[in-house]
């Protein structure tokens, strides 16, 4: 029942966006009625594609080319909606500016053409950007740290759909080439039923590190069976930090690495994050790094943590969406000082969710060098 209501609300929102684009953008374009009709039919086809995408997520055997086509409409609709909002505001402003009839028509036609060109070019650019995973390098100084370590962070890979075996194999090869001391995976690794994820997940046992690979669950793991995912990840030789910590490095020269469950656990009343338990018996002579999927969890960190590594936000994925993410998360991407002696780094995501589109928020593998302050 809950899933049905969610899908109905989801589609209802997209239907409203379609109506807005049709009435506030297409209807006011200086184009022939036949051309406007084609654009409205495009919106209909795009909406059908969104329905198809939601169905395809439950049928993993959907051909890759078809899944790709069905994944695009959500991103295209969002960018069209943003274009329509800007167009709507610009059109109203133009009407109120004192201009001659000819000048007003000239500016109106220019606005029409530029709006369509911008919407098309942004869609194409976002599809192009999603193809590449960049290496993001960052140095972070920590008090109490005696020597430097290289941490490679992966996050929000979202195995399933277009994030397939070839994608994962390429990521693992690139990580191994960096020769990390440890690899941390900060949630949303699996986004499909475990029976379909297993063949892809197995490649993670090929990760080569000095001190191991560590994983925490994200909110999407709760949609596909948290315990099954944890068990499978552990079977690959990866340590899952479940409200617990471990010591990394040589004695007296290393750091504490802690990890908590995701805040989704508060809603499901299972696998609930517990910061006190996660920090229990940590070495007081060494800095502590906390893995927490969502950046907002930093608000629950009162003491005992020097650095938080998070993901979840995808950096906004499509730039205008960044402003909506900001309403829920205190940090969207990059390194920030939250308060004295507490920093946070937010990975923009190694994969993507939904449309294979990114705009102003490239996918990333993060190479973090922690060094003595």
C-alpha positions as CSV (number, residue, x, y, z in Angstrom):
1,X,0.0,0.0,0.0
2,X,2.8,2.4,0.9
3,X,4.7,1.6,-2.3
4,X,1.5,2.2,-4.3
5,X,1.0,5.6,-2.7
6,X,4.6,6.6,-3.2
7,X,4.5,5.7,-6.9
8,X,1.2,7.6,-7.3
9,X,2.6,10.7,-5.6
10,X,5.8,10.4,-7.6
11,X,4.0,10.3,-10.9
12,X,1.6,13.0,-9.7
13,X,4.5,15.4,-9.2
14,X,5.9,14.6,-12.7
15,X,2.5,15.1,-14.2
16,X,2.3,18.6,-12.6
17,X,5.7,19.4,-13.9
18,X,4.6,18.4,-17.4
19,X,1.5,20.6,-17.1
20,X,3.6,23.6,-16.0
21,X,6.0,23.2,-18.9
22,X,3.2,22.9,-21.4
23,X,1.2,25.9,-20.1
24,X,4.0,28.3,-19.1
25,X,6.7,27.5,-21.7
26,X,5.3,25.7,-24.8
27,X,2.1,27.7,-24.9
28,X,4.0,31.0,-25.0
29,X,6.6,30.1,-27.6
30,X,6.5,32.0,-30.9
31,X,6.1,28.8,-32.9
32,X,3.5,27.3,-35.2
33,X,0.7,25.4,-33.5
34,X,1.8,22.2,-35.2
35,X,5.3,22.6,-33.7
36,X,3.8,23.2,-30.3
37,X,1.8,20.1,-30.7
38,X,4.9,18.1,-31.4
39,X,6.5,19.5,-28.3
40,X,3.5,18.5,-26.2
41,X,3.6,15.0,-27.6
42,X,7.2,14.9,-26.6
43,X,6.2,15.6,-23.1
44,X,3.6,12.7,-23.3
45,X,6.3,10.3,-24.6
46,X,8.7,11.5,-21.9
47,X,6.1,10.9,-19.2
48,X,5.5,7.4,-20.5
49,X,9.2,6.9,-20.4
50,X,9.2,7.8,-16.7
51,X,6.6,5.1,-16.0
52,X,8.7,2.7,-18.0
53,X,11.7,3.5,-15.9
54,X,9.9,2.8,-12.7
55,X,8.8,-0.5,-14.0
56,X,12.2,-1.4,-15.4
57,X,13.8,-1.0,-12.0
58,X,11.9,-4.1,-10.9
59,X,12.9,-6.1,-14.0
60,X,16.8,-6.3,-14.0
61,X,16.8,-8.2,-17.3
62,X,15.6,-5.1,-19.2
63,X,18.1,-4.6,-22.1
64,X,20.8,-2.1,-21.3
65,X,20.0,0.1,-24.3
66,X,16.3,0.3,-23.3
67,X,17.1,1.0,-19.6
68,X,19.3,3.8,-20.8
69,X,16.5,5.4,-22.8
70,X,14.0,4.9,-20.0
71,X,16.4,6.5,-17.5
72,X,16.7,9.8,-19.4
73,X,13.1,11.2,-19.1
74,X,13.4,12.2,-15.4
75,X,16.5,14.3,-15.9
76,X,15.1,15.8,-19.2
77,X,11.9,16.7,-17.4
78,X,13.7,18.4,-14.5
79,X,15.9,20.4,-16.8
80,X,12.9,21.4,-18.9
81,X,11.1,22.5,-15.8
82,X,14.0,24.7,-14.6
83,X,14.2,26.2,-18.1
84,X,10.4,26.8,-18.0
85,X,10.7,28.6,-14.7
86,X,13.5,30.9,-15.9
87,X,11.5,31.5,-19.2
88,X,8.3,32.3,-17.3
89,X,10.0,34.9,-15.1
90,X,11.9,36.4,-18.0
91,X,8.8,36.7,-20.1
92,X,6.9,38.5,-17.4
93,X,9.7,40.9,-16.8
94,X,10.0,41.5,-20.6
95,X,6.3,42.4,-20.7
96,X,6.8,45.1,-18.1
97,X,9.8,46.8,-19.6
98,X,8.9,49.8,-21.7
99,X,9.9,48.8,-25.3
100,X,8.6,49.5,-28.8
101,X,6.5,46.7,-30.4
102,X,9.4,45.7,-32.8
103,X,12.0,45.5,-30.0
104,X,9.7,43.5,-27.7
105,X,9.1,41.0,-30.5
106,X,12.8,40.7,-31.2
107,X,13.6,40.1,-27.5
108,X,10.7,37.7,-27.2
109,X,11.9,35.6,-30.2
110,X,15.4,35.7,-28.8
111,X,14.1,34.4,-25.5
112,X,12.2,31.6,-27.1
113,X,15.1,30.4,-29.2
114,X,17.7,30.6,-26.4
115,X,15.4,28.8,-24.0
116,X,15.0,25.8,-26.3
117,X,18.7,25.8,-27.2
118,X,19.7,26.0,-23.5
119,X,17.4,23.1,-22.5
120,X,18.7,20.9,-25.3
121,X,22.4,21.8,-24.7
122,X,22.1,21.3,-20.9
123,X,20.5,17.8,-21.4
124,X,23.3,16.8,-23.8
125,X,26.0,18.2,-21.6
126,X,24.6,16.4,-18.5
127,X,24.6,13.1,-20.4
128,X,28.2,13.7,-21.4
129,X,29.3,14.5,-17.9
130,X,27.8,11.4,-16.4
131,X,30.1,9.2,-18.6
132,X,33.2,10.2,-16.7
133,X,34.3,9.5,-13.1
134,X,36.9,12.0,-12.1
135,X,39.7,11.5,-9.6
136,X,39.3,14.1,-6.8
137,X,42.5,14.7,-4.7
138,X,42.3,16.3,-1.3
139,X,44.8,16.7,1.6
140,X,43.4,16.8,5.2
141,X,45.4,17.7,8.3
142,X,44.5,15.9,11.5
143,X,45.7,16.6,15.0
144,X,47.2,13.6,16.9
145,X,48.1,11.9,13.6
146,X,51.7,10.8,13.6
147,X,52.1,9.8,9.9
148,X,50.3,10.2,6.6
149,X,47.9,7.7,5.1
150,X,46.2,7.4,1.8
151,X,42.4,6.8,1.9
152,X,40.4,6.2,-1.2
153,X,36.7,6.9,-0.8
154,X,33.9,5.5,-3.0
155,X,30.3,6.3,-2.4
156,X,26.9,6.0,-3.9
157,X,27.8,3.5,-6.6
158,X,24.2,2.3,-6.9
159,X,24.9,-1.1,-8.4
160,X,21.9,-2.0,-10.7
161,X,20.6,-0.7,-14.0
162,X,23.3,1.2,-15.8
163,X,25.9,0.7,-13.1
164,X,26.9,-2.7,-14.3
165,X,29.8,-5.2,-14.2
166,X,32.0,-3.2,-16.7
167,X,31.5,0.0,-14.7
168,X,32.5,-1.6,-11.4
169,X,35.5,-3.4,-12.9
170,X,36.8,-0.1,-14.3
171,X,36.4,1.6,-10.9
172,X,38.3,-1.2,-9.1
173,X,41.2,-1.1,-11.5
174,X,41.5,2.7,-11.1
175,X,41.4,2.4,-7.3
176,X,44.0,-0.3,-7.2
177,X,46.3,1.9,-9.4
178,X,46.2,4.5,-6.6
179,X,47.8,1.9,-4.1
180,X,45.6,3.0,-1.1
181,X,46.3,2.3,2.5
182,X,42.5,1.7,2.9
183,X,39.4,2.0,0.9
184,X,36.2,3.2,2.4
185,X,32.8,2.8,0.8
186,X,30.3,5.2,2.4
187,X,26.9,3.7,1.5
188,X,24.5,3.1,-1.3
189,X,26.6,0.4,-2.9
190,X,23.7,-1.8,-3.8
191,X,20.5,-0.6,-5.4
192,X,19.0,-3.8,-6.7
193,X,17.9,-7.2,-5.4
194,X,20.8,-9.2,-4.1
195,X,20.5,-12.1,-6.5
196,X,21.2,-9.7,-9.4
197,X,23.9,-7.7,-7.5
198,X,26.1,-10.7,-6.5
199,X,28.0,-11.2,-9.8
200,X,28.9,-7.5,-9.8
201,X,29.7,-7.2,-6.1
202,X,32.2,-10.1,-6.3
203,X,34.6,-7.8,-8.1
204,X,35.1,-5.8,-4.9
205,X,37.1,-8.7,-3.4
206,X,39.8,-7.7,-6.0
207,X,40.4,-4.4,-4.2
208,X,44.1,-4.2,-3.1
209,X,44.9,-2.2,0.1
210,X,47.4,-2.2,2.9
211,X,45.0,-2.2,5.8
212,X,41.7,-3.3,4.2
213,X,38.4,-2.1,2.7
214,X,35.6,-0.8,5.0
215,X,31.9,-0.3,4.3
216,X,28.9,1.3,5.9
217,X,25.3,1.1,4.7
218,X,23.4,3.9,3.1
219,X,19.7,4.6,2.8
220,X,19.3,2.6,-0.4
221,X,20.5,-0.6,1.3
222,X,17.4,-0.4,3.5
223,X,15.3,-0.9,0.4
224,X,16.9,-4.1,-0.6
225,X,17.5,-6.0,2.6
226,X,20.2,-4.5,4.9
227,X,21.3,-7.8,6.5
228,X,21.6,-9.7,3.2
229,X,23.8,-6.9,1.8
230,X,25.9,-6.8,4.9
231,X,26.4,-10.5,4.9
232,X,27.3,-10.6,1.2
233,X,29.8,-7.7,1.5
234,X,31.5,-9.4,4.5
235,X,31.9,-12.5,2.5
236,X,34.1,-10.6,0.1
237,X,36.6,-9.8,2.9
238,X,35.3,-6.3,3.4
239,X,34.8,-5.1,6.9
240,X,31.4,-3.6,7.6
241,X,31.4,-1.1,10.4
242,X,28.1,-1.5,12.2
243,X,28.1,1.2,14.9
244,X,31.7,0.1,15.7
245,X,35.3,1.1,15.2
246,X,38.7,-0.4,14.4
247,X,42.3,0.9,14.6
248,X,44.1,1.5,11.3
249,X,47.9,1.4,11.0
250,X,50.8,0.6,13.3
251,X,50.3,0.8,17.0
252,X,50.7,4.4,18.2
253,X,51.0,5.7,14.6
254,X,47.5,5.1,13.2
255,X,44.0,6.4,13.6
256,X,40.5,5.2,14.7
257,X,38.0,4.4,11.9
258,X,34.4,4.3,13.0
259,X,31.2,3.7,11.1
260,X,27.5,4.1,11.9
261,X,24.3,2.8,10.3
262,X,22.3,5.4,8.2
263,X,19.7,7.7,9.6
264,X,17.1,5.7,7.5
265,X,17.3,3.3,10.5
266,X,15.3,5.9,12.5
267,X,12.4,5.5,10.1
268,X,12.6,1.7,9.8
269,X,13.3,1.2,13.5
270,X,16.1,-1.2,12.5
271,X,19.8,-0.9,12.0
272,X,19.7,2.4,13.9
273,X,22.8,4.6,14.0
274,X,24.4,4.9,17.5
275,X,27.4,7.3,17.7
276,X,28.2,6.4,21.3
277,X,28.5,2.7,20.5
278,X,30.5,3.4,17.4
279,X,33.1,5.4,19.4
280,X,33.3,3.0,22.3
281,X,36.9,2.2,23.3
282,X,38.6,4.3,20.6
283,X,42.2,5.2,21.2
284,X,42.3,8.7,22.8
285,X,45.9,9.2,21.5
286,X,44.8,9.0,17.9
287,X,42.4,10.9,15.6
288,X,39.1,9.4,14.8
289,X,37.5,9.3,11.3
290,X,33.8,8.6,11.2
291,X,32.0,7.1,8.2
292,X,28.4,8.3,8.1
293,X,26.4,8.1,4.8
294,X,24.4,11.3,5.1
295,X,26.2,14.6,5.9
296,X,23.4,15.7,8.2
297,X,24.6,13.0,10.7
298,X,27.4,15.4,11.7
299,X,24.8,17.2,13.8
300,X,24.8,14.2,16.1
301,X,28.6,14.3,16.5
302,X,29.3,16.1,19.8
303,X,32.9,15.0,20.5
304,X,35.5,12.4,19.8
305,X,35.5,12.7,16.0
306,X,38.1,14.7,13.9
307,X,36.8,13.9,10.4
308,X,33.5,12.7,8.9
309,X,33.4,11.1,5.5
310,X,30.0,11.1,3.8
311,X,28.2,10.8,0.5
312,X,24.5,10.6,-0.3
313,X,24.1,14.0,-1.9
314,X,25.5,13.2,-5.4
315,X,26.7,16.8,-5.3
316,X,23.1,17.7,-6.4
317,X,23.7,15.5,-9.5
318,X,21.9,18.0,-11.7
319,X,23.0,21.5,-10.6
320,X,19.6,23.1,-10.0
321,X,18.6,20.2,-7.8
322,X,21.5,21.1,-5.6
323,X,19.3,23.9,-4.0
324,X,16.7,21.3,-3.0
325,X,19.3,19.0,-1.5
326,X,20.6,21.9,0.5
327,X,17.3,22.1,2.3
328,X,18.0,18.7,3.9
329,X,21.8,18.4,4.0
330,X,24.2,20.9,5.6
331,X,27.0,20.1,3.1
332,X,26.6,19.1,-0.5
333,X,30.2,18.3,-1.6
334,X,33.8,18.8,-0.8
335,X,35.7,19.6,2.4
336,X,34.3,21.8,5.1
337,X,35.2,22.7,8.7
338,X,32.1,22.1,10.7
339,X,33.5,23.4,14.0
340,X,36.9,23.5,15.7
341,X,38.7,20.2,15.2
342,X,35.9,18.7,13.3
343,X,35.9,18.5,9.5
344,X,33.7,16.8,6.9
345,X,34.3,15.6,3.4
346,X,31.3,14.8,1.2
347,X,31.9,12.6,-1.9
348,X,29.7,13.5,-4.9
349,X,29.1,9.9,-5.6
350,X,31.0,7.4,-7.8
351,X,28.0,6.3,-9.7
352,X,24.6,8.0,-10.1
353,X,20.9,7.4,-9.3
354,X,18.1,7.7,-11.8
355,X,19.0,9.4,-15.0
356,X,22.5,8.9,-16.4
357,X,22.9,12.6,-16.2
358,X,25.2,14.9,-14.2
359,X,25.4,18.7,-14.5
360,X,27.9,20.7,-12.4
361,X,28.5,17.6,-10.1
362,X,30.8,15.1,-11.7
363,X,31.1,11.5,-10.4
364,X,34.2,11.0,-8.3
365,X,36.7,8.7,-6.8
366,X,38.3,10.5,-3.9
367,X,42.0,10.2,-3.0
368,X,42.3,11.6,0.5
369,X,45.7,12.1,2.0
370,X,45.4,12.5,5.8
371,X,48.6,14.0,7.3
372,X,49.7,15.3,10.7
373,X,48.6,18.8,11.4
